[in-house]
Amino acid sequence: MQTLVFLCIENSCRSQIAQAFAKKYGEGKVNALSAGSHPSGHINEKAVLLMKEYDYDLNSHSSTGTNDLPEGEVHSMISMGCGDSCPTIKAKNRIEWNIPDPKNMELDEFREVIKEIENRVLGLLETI
């Protein structure tokens, strides 16, 4: 099983959503994790609300840092688009998605970002 790690700064929104979709669609195929360089300590409330539309409860997640990641080989490190501020970890593959941060967006715009993340995760899973 390949390990995927989704990274951003706060680990409260984009990386959490990507981890959720990878868990949902890649069950049994990948080990999906997420982390941030400066974790906020909570999951974005809008993300929790909107992911319920996908029958996924983000309340089961926690905002963690890269130091909290378990040891082991990482197949792909996916940066959600935070540029130089994004953390990096040792991985076979490094992928940059450049996803806009939806934390201050209205719900309809936030939904569009969630859909983009879902599509990117599905595309990534097809390559594994």
Secondary structure as UniProt FT lines:
FT   STRAND          2..8
FT   HELIX           14..25
FT   TURN            27..29
FT   STRAND          30..36
FT   HELIX           45..51
FT   HELIX           52..54
FT   HELIX           58..60
FT   HELIX           66..68
FT   STRAND          76..79
FT   HELIX           83..85
FT   STRAND          93..96
FT   TURN            103..104
FT   HELIX           107..126
//
